[in-house]
């Protein structure tokens, strides 16, 4: 450790370890500039609490009045939070962590409580909500800049600006549980040599195998069981698994535009500036699109156009993309 009193600077070298309250930091070198600033270089890594870690080529701490006000990650900036890990163990295929990435990330605090994070340059956010009820979801979005506001240490609002595009992936808990039960049932019946033609028919149909199994010989039923298990495996389902499979039942909503705002409390996605939403065979474009992820409804204005089996255009549009029904004002067929 070297002291430069005239410059009010302290230089620490060689495997630096710092502990301050709940914060843990490590780096090859650390330079403290008075009481208001510290810079870590050489593989810096900072843990603010259990399961939350920051990385970058350089990490800078800024203090005011003895309190931490900002942490700046420069170069290959990345933040990881292990909060979804337990959920990912229950629903296989979910991301095991939330991540933020960018050329730089500025993390702001108020009274030492996380308030805001700003990612600039090649920004990306992967986030999995933990409040699971009847649905599990995860969101992956990229853009030039991402601003995340926190409330009570939780993500409250996310705004993504510039070259924005993302995927909202969701699966119903009931659908995952049903697929798991059917997969187990099929595997168990085949392993035990028990051929219940009615039950097998139901399970095969659910697995996507077209069959008149009730009228077929046992040997043929066994072959169809094998085909059903292969079909389930092809979509990523492990029939021997004890946890529900997220990816095998998940559906994708892809979106893009100039910018998007996520209101986490309302579970709304608000897209502006040449917005586009794609779900299955349906494609919606408009200047402004608002998606209610709970009700599976979209509201669009500014030359909205729905492209599906039929094309529908209008000045304002409300559309339920689950049931493919809508309400339109000043509409016209755009076939």
C-alpha positions in Angstrom: 0.0 0.0 0.0 1.4 3.4 -1.0 0.3 6.8 0.4 0.5 10.0 -1.7 -0.5 12.6 0.9 0.0 15.6 -1.3 -2.5 14.1 -3.8 -4.8 12.7 -1.1 -4.4 9.3 -2.9 -3.8 5.7 -1.7 -2.7 2.9 -4.0 -3.3 -0.7 -3.1 -1.7 -3.4 -5.2 -1.5 -7.2 -5.4 -4.7 -9.1 -4.9 -6.7 -6.4 -3.2 -9.6 -7.4 -1.0 -12.1 -4.8 0.4 -14.9 -5.3 2.8 -17.3 -2.5 3.7 -20.7 -3.5 5.3 -22.4 -5.9 3.0 -20.1 -5.0 0.1 -17.2 -7.2 -0.9 -14.7 -6.2 -3.6 -11.6 -7.6 -5.1 -9.2 -6.5 -7.9 -5.5 -6.5 -8.8 -5.2 -2.9 -7.8 -7.3 -0.2 -6.1 -6.8 3.5 -6.0 -8.6 5.7 -3.4 -8.9 9.4 -4.1 -9.7 11.0 -0.7 -13.0 9.9 0.8 -15.2 10.4 -2.3 -13.8 8.1 -5.0 -12.2 4.7 -5.4 -11.2 2.9 -8.7 -10.6 -0.9 -9.0 -8.6 -2.3 -11.9 -7.4 -5.7 -13.0 -10.2 -8.2 -13.0 -12.4 -6.2 -10.6 -15.4 -7.9 -9.0 -17.9 -6.5 -6.5 -20.6 -8.3 -4.5 -23.2 -5.9 -3.0 -25.2 -8.7 -1.3 -25.6 -12.4 -1.5 -26.1 -13.6 -5.0 -25.5 -10.2 -6.7 -22.2 -9.6 -8.5 -20.7 -6.8 -10.7 -17.9 -7.1 -13.3 -16.1 -4.8 -15.6 -12.7 -3.8 -16.9 -12.8 -1.0 -14.4 -15.1 -0.4 -11.4 -15.4 3.0 -9.8 -17.1 3.9 -6.5 -18.3 7.4 -5.8 -19.3 8.6 -2.3 -21.0 11.6 -0.9 -21.2 12.5 2.8 -19.7 9.1 3.6 -22.5 7.2 1.7 -22.1 5.2 -1.5 -23.9 7.1 -4.3 -22.8 5.4 -7.5 -20.9 2.4 -8.8 -19.7 2.7 -12.4 -18.7 -0.3 -14.4 -16.6 0.4 -17.5 -15.7 -1.9 -20.3 -17.4 -5.3 -20.7 -19.8 -4.3 -17.9 -22.0 -7.0 -16.4 -24.2 -7.5 -13.4 -25.5 -10.9 -12.3 -28.2 -11.7 -9.8 -28.9 -15.3 -8.7 -32.5 -14.5 -7.6 -34.1 -16.8 -10.3 -31.9 -19.8 -9.5 -34.5 -21.6 -7.2 -37.2 -20.9 -9.8 -35.0 -22.3 -12.6 -34.6 -25.5 -10.6 -38.3 -25.9 -10.4 -39.0 -25.0 -14.0 -36.2 -26.3 -16.2 -35.0 -24.1 -19.0 -35.5 -20.8 -17.2 -32.4 -18.6 -16.9 -30.6 -19.3 -13.6 -29.8 -15.6 -13.2 -30.9 -12.1 -14.1 -28.2 -10.3 -16.1 -27.4 -6.7 -17.3 -24.7 -6.2 -19.9 -23.4 -3.1 -21.7 -20.3 -1.2 -22.6 -20.8 0.7 -19.3 -23.3 0.4 -16.4 -23.9 3.2 -13.9 -25.6 2.0 -10.7 -27.2 4.7 -8.5 -28.0 4.6 -4.8 -30.1 6.9 -2.5 -29.4 6.5 1.2 -27.4 3.4 0.2 -30.5 1.8 -1.3 -30.4 0.7 -5.0 -32.4 3.3 -7.0 -31.4 3.1 -10.7 -29.2 1.4 -13.2 -28.2 2.8 -16.6 -26.6 0.6 -19.3 -25.1 2.4 -22.3 -23.8 0.8 -25.5 -24.8 -2.8 -26.6 -27.1 -3.0 -23.7 -28.9 -6.2 -22.8 -31.2 -7.3 -20.0 -32.4 -10.8 -19.1 -35.0 -10.7 -16.4 -37.2 -13.4 -14.8 -40.1 -12.2 -12.5 -40.3 -14.2 -9.3 -44.0 -13.6 -8.6 -45.2 -16.8 -10.1 -48.9 -17.5 -10.0 -50.4 -19.3 -13.0 -47.7 -18.4 -15.4 -43.9 -18.4 -15.6 -42.1 -15.9 -17.8 -38.7 -14.5 -18.8 -37.8 -11.5 -20.9 -34.6 -10.9 -23.0 -34.2 -7.4 -24.5 -31.4 -5.5 -26.2 -31.0 -1.8 -27.2 -28.6 1.1 -27.3 -29.5 2.2 -23.8 -31.4 0.5 -20.9 -32.6 2.4 -17.8 -33.9 0.3 -14.9 -35.7 1.9 -11.9 -35.9 0.0 -8.7 -38.5 0.2 -5.9 -37.9 -1.6 -2.6 -34.9 -3.4 -4.1 -37.0 -4.8 -6.9 -37.2 -3.9 -10.6 -40.1 -1.4 -11.0 -39.7 0.0 -14.5 -37.5 -0.7 -17.4 -37.0 1.6 -20.4 -35.0 0.5 -23.5 -34.1 3.0 -26.2 -32.5 2.7 -29.6 -32.6 -0.3 -31.9 -34.7 -2.2 -29.4 -35.8 -5.8 -29.9 -36.6 -8.5 -27.5 -38.5 -11.8 -26.7 -41.0 -12.3 -23.9 -41.2 -16.0 -23.3 -44.0 -17.4 -21.2 -45.6 -20.8 -20.2 -48.7 -21.7 -18.2 -47.9 -23.6 -15.0 -50.9 -25.9 -15.7 -49.7 -26.8 -19.2 -46.2 -27.6 -17.9 -47.6 -29.8 -15.1 -49.9 -31.6 -17.5 -47.1 -32.3 -19.9 -44.9 -33.6 -17.1 -47.7 -35.9 -15.8 -48.4 -37.3 -19.2 -44.7 -37.9 -20.0 -44.3 -39.8 -16.7 -47.4 -41.8 -17.4 -46.3 -42.8 -20.8 -42.8 -43.7 -19.6 -44.2 -45.7 -16.7 -46.7 -47.6 -18.8 -44.1 -48.6 -21.2 -41.6 -49.6 -18.5 -44.3 -51.7 -16.7 -45.7 -53.3 -19.8 -49.1 -51.9 -18.9 -51.1 -51.0 -22.0 -54.3 -49.2 -21.3 -55.5 -48.3 -24.8 -57.8 -45.5 -23.7 -55.2 -43.8 -21.5 -52.5 -44.3 -24.1 -54.8 -42.8 -26.8 -55.3 -39.7 -24.6 -51.6 -39.3 -23.9 -50.5 -39.9 -27.5 -53.0 -37.3 -28.8 -51.7 -34.8 -26.2 -48.2 -35.6 -27.3 -49.1 -34.8 -30.9 -49.3 -38.4 -32.2 -52.4 -38.9 -34.4 -53.8 -42.4 -33.5 -56.8 -44.7 -33.5 -55.0 -46.6 -30.7 -58.1 -48.1 -29.1 -58.5 -50.3 -32.1 -54.9 -51.4 -32.5 -53.0 -54.5 -31.2 -50.8 -54.3 -28.2 -47.6 -54.5 -30.2 -48.7 -51.5 -32.3 -49.6 -49.6 -29.2 -46.2 -50.2 -27.8 -44.7 -48.8 -31.0 -46.9 -45.7 -30.7 -45.8 -45.3 -27.0 -42.2 -45.2 -28.3 -43.2 -42.7 -30.9 -44.9 -40.5 -28.3 -41.9 -40.6 -26.0 -39.7 -39.6 -29.0 -42.1 -36.8 -29.8 -41.9 -35.5 -26.2 -38.1 -35.7 -26.3 -38.0 -33.9 -29.6 -39.6 -30.8 -28.0 -37.1 -31.0 -25.1 -39.1 -32.9 -22.5 -37.3 -35.3 -20.3 -39.9 -37.9 -19.3 -37.8 -39.1 -16.4 -37.6 -35.6 -14.9 -39.1 -34.6 -11.6 -39.4 -30.9 -12.5 -41.6 -29.0 -14.9 -40.0 -28.1 -18.3 -40.4 -24.5 -19.2 -38.9 -24.5 -22.7 -41.0 -27.4 -24.0 -44.3 -25.5 -23.4 -43.1 -21.9 -23.6 -44.5 -19.5 -26.2 -42.7 -16.5 -27.6 -43.8 -12.9 -28.1 -41.2 -11.1 -30.2 -41.2 -7.4 -30.3 -39.1 -4.5 -31.6 -39.3 -0.7 -32.1 -37.6 2.6 -31.3 -38.1 2.2 -27.6 -40.0 0.1 -25.0 -41.1 0.6 -21.4 -41.9 -2.2 -19.1 -44.2 -1.5 -16.1 -43.5 -4.4 -13.8 -46.4 -3.7 -11.4 -48.9 -3.6 -14.2 -47.2 -6.2 -16.4 -47.5 -4.0 -19.4 -45.1 -3.6 -22.3 -45.3 -0.2 -24.1 -43.6 0.0 -27.5 -43.2 3.2 -29.5 -41.7 4.3 -32.8 -42.3 1.7 -35.5 -43.4 -1.0 -33.1 -43.8 -4.6 -34.1 -45.2 -7.6 -32.1 -45.1 -11.2 -33.4 -46.9 -14.0 -31.7 -47.3 -17.3 -33.6 -48.7 -16.5 -37.0 -49.9 -13.1 -36.0 -47.8 -10.0 -36.8 -48.8 -6.5 -35.6 -47.2 -3.3 -36.6 -48.0 0.3 -35.4 -46.4 3.5 -34.2 -47.6 2.8 -30.7 -48.3 -0.7 -29.2 -49.3 -1.5 -25.6 -49.2 -5.1 -24.6 -51.0 -6.4 -21.5 -49.1 -9.7 -20.7 -51.7 -10.8 -18.1 -54.8 -10.5 -20.4 -52.9 -11.3 -23.6 -54.3 -8.1 -25.2 -52.6 -5.5 -27.3 -53.8 -1.9 -28.0 -52.3 -0.1 -31.0 -52.6 3.3 -32.7 -50.8 5.0 -35.5 -51.4 3.0 -38.7 -51.9 -0.4 -37.0 -51.9 -3.4 -39.2 -52.6 -7.0 -38.1 -51.2 -9.7 -40.5 -52.5 -13.2 -40.0 -55.0 -15.4 -41.9 -56.7 -12.0 -42.7 -55.0 -8.6 -42.7 -56.8 -5.9 -40.7 -55.9 -2.2 -40.7 -57.3 0.8 -38.9 -56.5 4.0 -36.9 -56.9 2.3 -33.5 -57.0 -1.4 -32.6 -57.5 -3.7 -29.7 -56.6 -7.3 -30.1 -56.5 -10.4 -28.0 -53.7 -12.5 -29.5 -54.6 -15.5 -27.5 -58.1 -15.8 -28.9 -57.4 -13.8 -32.1 -60.3 -11.5 -31.5 -60.3 -7.7 -31.7 -62.1 -4.4 -31.6 -61.2 -1.8 -34.2 -62.1 1.8 -34.9 -62.0 3.3 -38.4 -60.9 -0.1 -39.8 -60.5 -1.5 -43.2 -59.5 -4.8 -44.7 -56.0 -4.6 -45.9 -55.9 -7.8 -47.9 
